[in-house]
Amino acid sequence: MIHYKIYYSFKDLPEGWDPLVKHDVFLQLAYLQALEIAAPNNLELFYIGVFKKDILVGVAVTQRVQLYLKDMFRKTDISCLKSYLRDLISKILKGNILVIGNLTQTGQHGLYFKRKDISQEAFFKITQTALYEIKSIIKAKQNKTIRMFVLKDYFENDSIHKEKESLDAAKLHQVVVQPNMIFSVKRNWVTIEDYTAALQKKYRDRYKRARKKLNGIKAVELSIDDVKNNSQTLHQLYLNVSNNAKFNTFILPENHFYSLKFQLKENFRIFGYYLEDKLVGFYTLIRNNKSLETYFLGYDSEHQYKNQLYLNMLYDMLKFGIENQFKTIVYARTAMEIKSSVGAEAKPMLVYLKHTNVLMNAALKQIFKLMDPTQDWEPRHPFKAE
C-alpha cells in the first residue's frame, strides 16, 4: 500500500508535489529547479516521493555532497595538533555524504509528510529504505561510496526526536550543531522606528552610529537584469565572505543568484550597496510564507569595517521584515553574537549522523566536533524590559 519512488530531476517530480509542500518554498518546484540549475559543483540532488496507493503523502529532498574536509576549513589559525587531527580526519572521511535536507540553507527543509495519511514511524522507515537505494544507485552508476548519512537541522521540539527506537535501530547519532538565530517580529511593529523605540539606549545609539557610517553608500533593490549584468561582481563579493569562513562545504556557482531570481521572482530579493556607481556589497532574502529567510551575502572587505556594512545589512533585513509583516526573520547560523545584538535569539539545532564504517560510526560524535567548530559568544539583550 505504501511505496516510494526516486526522482533524479525536478522535471520528473509527480503531480501533487507543490500542493503538498506549499508551506515551505525550499521544497517547492521553483526553488528546486533554481538550485538544480545552479548547484555547487560538489552537490547532486535526488528526490523521494512517498505514496499511499497512488496518492503522494510525503516527500524528501536528498543531496549527495562530496566533502573534502581539508578544503572545508578555510583561513583560520589553529594549533599544530588540531591541524594534524583535521588532516587525519579528512583522510578518513573524505568522499560522499548523503543528506536529507538542504546544505545551502539553515533549517529543516528536507522532508514533509501528511500525518493523517502516514505515521511518522512509517514515513521514517520508508525514507531510510529509499536512502539506501540511492546509496546503491550512486555506487552502481558513479562508482562512488557513500560514507555518511545526515538528517539535517531539527529544532529541539521537532517530532523526529520521538522516533528514538527507530533512530537507535538505524544507529544514527544525535549531535548538537550551531544554533539558528531567529528574530521574532512584534505584532504591533509597522516601521523600523517601532523597533528602535523598543531598544535600550545603548543599542539605539549603536543603530544610529551604524546608519551614519554608511557615509553615502546606498542600498538599492536589484532587478533580474541587474542581477544578470552584475553576476560576476556579486559572485566575487560572495567569495570575499565565503573564503574567509572558518567552515564551508561548498562554493556557489556564478549563476546561482540569477537562477534563484529567475525562478522565484518576487520571493527572492537581492539588495546591492552602491558607493557612487560601484557595487560594494549585497544581501539576499527569500520569502517563505510568514518567515523571511536570510540567504547569502557579500561585501568588499575595504568597506566592511569602516562603513559597518554587515551590521547595516542585518538592520536592513530587519527593516524589510517589519515593513512586509513577517512573523520571523531567520538569520541562520554564524556570527551569533552580532545577530543577537540586533535582537535575534539562538534556537538550538540537532542533526542525526551515521557513518557507514562501523568503527567510524562509534566515534562519530567526537569526530563531528572537529567538523563543526563551535564558537564562544555572549548572548545580548538589546530590548527594554517589558
Order of alpha helices (4+ residues) and beta strands (2+ residues): beta-alpha-alpha-beta-beta-alpha-alpha-beta-beta-alpha-beta-alpha-beta-alpha-alpha-beta-alpha-alpha-alpha-beta-beta-beta-alpha-alpha-beta-alpha-beta-alpha-alpha
